[in-house]
Amino acid sequence: MEAARYAALKLELAHLLGTDRPQYGARKSTLVQDLLAQARAGAANQPAAVTAGA
């Protein structure tokens, strides 16, 4: 699901690549930060992983 959101945003912003790369990066960064926050929140709610040899 997140990959689809990222891909859709990249397509939406593609026109900025040649004219306004800082805006392209800023708008893409907003989504990336949101996705990272969601991933971190999800990881915080997961039990600790058991590693081999531990």
KENULO-730549 format. One line per field, with one value per atom (N, C-alpha, C, O): chain; x, y, z; residue in one letter; atom name. Coordinates in Angstrom, 3 decimals, m for minus. Example, Ala and Ser with C-alpha at 12.3 -4.5 7.8 and 13.67 -1.06 7.14 Angstrom:
KENULO-730549
chain c(A_A_A_A_A_A_A_A) .
x c(13.190_12.300_13.200_14.236_12.850_13.670_12.900_13.409) .
y c(m5.690_m4.500_m3.300_m3.319_m2.250_m1.060_0.030_1.138) .
z c(7.800_7.800_7.800_8.465_7.080_7.140_7.870_8.039) .
resn c(a_a_a_a_s_s_s_s) .
name c(N_CA_C_O_N_CA_C_O) .
//
This chain:
KENULO-730549
chain c(A_A_A_A_A_A_A_A_A_A_A_A_A_A_A_A_A_A_A_A_A_A_A_A_A_A_A_A_A_A_A_A_A_A_A_A_A_A_A_A_A_A_A_A_A_A_A_A_A_A_A_A_A_A_A_A_A_A_A_A_A_A_A_A_A_A_A_A_A_A_A_A_A_A_A_A_A_A_A_A_A_A_A_A_A_A_A_A_A_A_A_A_A_A_A_A_A_A_A_A_A_A_A_A_A_A_A_A_A_A_A_A_A_A_A_A_A_A_A_A_A_A_A_A_A_A_A_A_A_A_A_A_A_A_A_A_A_A_A_A_A_A_A_A_A_A_A_A_A_A_A_A_A_A_A_A_A_A_A_A_A_A_A_A_A_A_A_A_A_A_A_A_A_A_A_A_A_A_A_A_A_A_A_A_A_A_A_A_A_A_A_A_A_A_A_A_A_A_A_A_A_A_A_A_A_A_A_A_A_A_A_A_A_A_A_A) .
x c(0.828_0.000_0.874_0.626_1.889_2.749_3.522_3.737_3.938_4.663_3.783_4.265_2.511_1.584_1.418_1.349_1.352_1.249_2.491_2.398_3.655_4.916_4.989_5.367_4.631_4.661_3.687_4.018_2.500_1.511_2.012_1.831_2.636_3.157_4.281_4.339_5.174_6.258_5.706_6.222_4.664_4.040_3.418_3.532_2.757_2.126_3.154_2.885_4.324_5.350_6.361_7.235_6.261_7.259_7.515_8.648_6.482_6.658_7.594_8.131_7.796_8.673_10.150_11.009_10.448_11.848_12.673_13.813_12.109_12.857_12.755_13.538_11.786_11.550_11.782_12.159_11.560_11.654_12.023_11.204_13.277_13.728_13.606_13.246_13.887_13.712_12.266_12.036_11.307_9.899_9.559_8.836_10.079_9.879_10.375_9.664_11.585_12.171_11.422_11.220_11.016_10.297_8.964_8.600_8.243_6.932_7.082_6.284_8.102_8.347_8.803_8.407_9.620_10.134_9.008_9.078_7.981_6.849_6.221_5.935_6.008_5.427_6.391_5.975_7.658_8.648_8.697_8.744_8.686_8.702_7.459_7.547_6.304_5.065_5.150_4.762_5.657_5.782_6.762_6.522_7.862_8.830_8.219_8.442_7.455_6.801_5.820_5.745_5.075_4.138_4.886_4.463_5.986_6.771_7.351_7.342_7.845_8.409_7.337_7.566_6.170_5.070_4.646_4.366_4.596_4.241_5.280_4.943_6.546_7.633_7.619_7.967_7.223_7.183_6.092_6.166_5.088_3.982_4.188_3.324_5.321_5.625_6.482_7.290_6.306_7.192_8.631_8.873_9.560_10.980_11.288_10.803_12.086_12.470_13.461_14.316_13.340_14.298_15.346_15.029_16.600_17.682_18.350_18.354_18.901_19.591_20.792_21.542_20.974_22.131_21.932_22.849_20.760_20.537_20.063_19.825) .
y c(m1.191_0.000_1.256_2.183_1.290_2.467_2.664_3.793_1.560_1.665_2.301_3.078_1.976_2.562_4.054_4.832_4.462_5.904_6.644_7.729_6.044_6.656_6.767_7.810_5.702_5.707_6.734_7.441_6.818_7.790_9.216_10.070_9.467_10.812_11.146_12.263_10.193_10.451_10.791_11.680_10.086_10.405_11.789_12.545_12.117_13.430_14.558_15.628_14.313_15.353_15.345_16.211_14.397_14.230_15.513_15.779_16.306_17.549_18.536_19.435_18.376_19.284_18.947_19.776_17.743_17.339_18.291_18.608_18.738_19.616_21.089_21.898_21.446_22.868_23.293_24.437_22.386_22.778_21.575_21.050_21.157_19.978_20.159_19.200_21.336_21.484_21.226_20.598_21.702_21.470_19.985_19.429_19.351_17.914_17.153_16.312_17.456_16.774_17.059_16.161_18.296_18.663_17.940_17.444_17.879_17.219_15.713_15.070_15.158_13.725_13.420_12.410_14.283_14.098_14.062_13.310_14.863_14.873_13.485_13.008_12.843_11.505_10.504_9.650_10.596_9.659_9.769_8.752_10.987_11.175_10.574_9.972_10.735_10.156_8.628_7.992_8.050_6.602_6.068_5.021_6.787_6.368_6.425_5.529_7.469_7.590_6.443_5.888_6.088_4.965_3.656_2.838_3.466_2.239_2.157_1.096_3.266_3.275_3.002_2.255_3.602_3.370_1.907_1.320_1.322_m0.088_m0.981_m1.968_m0.641_m1.433_m1.342_m2.305_m0.198_m0.016_m0.875_m1.207_m1.235_m2.034_m3.533_m4.333_m3.915_m5.317_m5.873_m5.148_m7.141_m7.736_m7.767_m7.822_m7.734_m7.759_m9.047_m10.120_m8.927_m10.090_m10.940_m10.420_m12.220_m13.148_m13.441_m13.852_m13.226_m13.455_m14.788_m15.257_m15.376_m16.667_m16.493_m15.526_m17.403_m17.358_m16.464_m16.298_m15.881_m14.984_m15.743_m15.144) .
z c(0.000_0.000_0.000_m0.771_0.858_0.928_m0.369_m0.808_m0.977_m2.244_m3.315_m4.139_m3.303_m4.278_m4.035_m4.987_m2.775_m2.462_m2.945_m3.519_m2.703_m3.108_m4.636_m5.170_m5.321_m6.787_m7.356_m8.308_m6.785_m7.259_m7.061_m7.929_m5.925_m5.673_m6.649_m7.163_m6.909_m7.859_m9.245_m9.922_m9.658_m10.953_m10.933_m11.898_m9.828_m9.691_m9.745_m10.292_m9.177_m9.078_m10.219_m10.268_m11.126_m12.185_m12.959_m13.361_m13.172_m13.939_m13.249_m13.896_m11.936_m11.201_m11.353_m11.053_m11.814_m11.910_m12.767_m12.427_m13.861_m14.750_m14.415_m14.912_m13.569_m13.319_m11.877_m11.623_m10.929_m9.516_m8.652_m7.897_m8.786_m8.036_m6.524_m5.842_m5.963_m4.507_m4.064_m3.030_m4.836_m4.498_m4.638_m3.811_m5.680_m5.884_m4.653_m4.103_m4.237_m3.083_m1.792_m0.974_m1.612_m0.391_m0.292_0.775_m1.387_m1.362_m1.202_m0.520_m1.832_m1.683_m0.250_0.333_0.297_1.647_2.676_3.649_2.465_3.392_3.487_4.585_2.360_2.361_2.982_3.766_2.646_3.181_4.707_5.398_5.233_6.684_7.334_8.404_6.693_7.188_7.207_8.186_6.128_6.049_7.094_7.695_7.309_8.330_9.723_10.538_9.998_11.307_11.523_12.619_10.490_10.595_10.846_11.664_10.146_10.309_11.718_12.343_12.201_13.558_14.597_15.548_14.420_15.362_15.327_16.373_14.155_14.036_14.670_15.323_14.482_15.064_16.588_17.271_17.117_18.567_19.192_20.375_18.411_18.922_18.712_19.071_18.136_17.880_19.025_19.606_19.341_20.347_19.837_18.631_20.749_20.377_19.625_19.983_18.599_17.802_18.578_19.295_18.432_19.036_17.990_16.874_18.355_17.391_17.691_18.829_16.671_16.828_17.735_17.601_18.638_19.542_20.729_21.533_20.867_22.001_23.215_24.264) .
resn c(m_m_m_m_e_e_e_e_a_a_a_a_a_a_a_a_r_r_r_r_y_y_y_y_a_a_a_a_a_a_a_a_l_l_l_l_k_k_k_k_l_l_l_l_e_e_e_e_l_l_l_l_a_a_a_a_h_h_h_h_l_l_l_l_l_l_l_l_g_g_g_g_t_t_t_t_d_d_d_d_r_r_r_r_p_p_p_p_q_q_q_q_y_y_y_y_g_g_g_g_a_a_a_a_r_r_r_r_k_k_k_k_s_s_s_s_t_t_t_t_l_l_l_l_v_v_v_v_q_q_q_q_d_d_d_d_l_l_l_l_l_l_l_l_a_a_a_a_q_q_q_q_a_a_a_a_r_r_r_r_a_a_a_a_g_g_g_g_a_a_a_a_a_a_a_a_n_n_n_n_q_q_q_q_p_p_p_p_a_a_a_a_a_a_a_a_v_v_v_v_t_t_t_t_a_a_a_a_g_g_g_g_a_a_a_a) .
name c(N_CA_C_O_N_CA_C_O_N_CA_C_O_N_CA_C_O_N_CA_C_O_N_CA_C_O_N_CA_C_O_N_CA_C_O_N_CA_C_O_N_CA_C_O_N_CA_C_O_N_CA_C_O_N_CA_C_O_N_CA_C_O_N_CA_C_O_N_CA_C_O_N_CA_C_O_N_CA_C_O_N_CA_C_O_N_CA_C_O_N_CA_C_O_N_CA_C_O_N_CA_C_O_N_CA_C_O_N_CA_C_O_N_CA_C_O_N_CA_C_O_N_CA_C_O_N_CA_C_O_N_CA_C_O_N_CA_C_O_N_CA_C_O_N_CA_C_O_N_CA_C_O_N_CA_C_O_N_CA_C_O_N_CA_C_O_N_CA_C_O_N_CA_C_O_N_CA_C_O_N_CA_C_O_N_CA_C_O_N_CA_C_O_N_CA_C_O_N_CA_C_O_N_CA_C_O_N_CA_C_O_N_CA_C_O_N_CA_C_O_N_CA_C_O_N_CA_C_O_N_CA_C_O_N_CA_C_O_N_CA_C_O) .
//
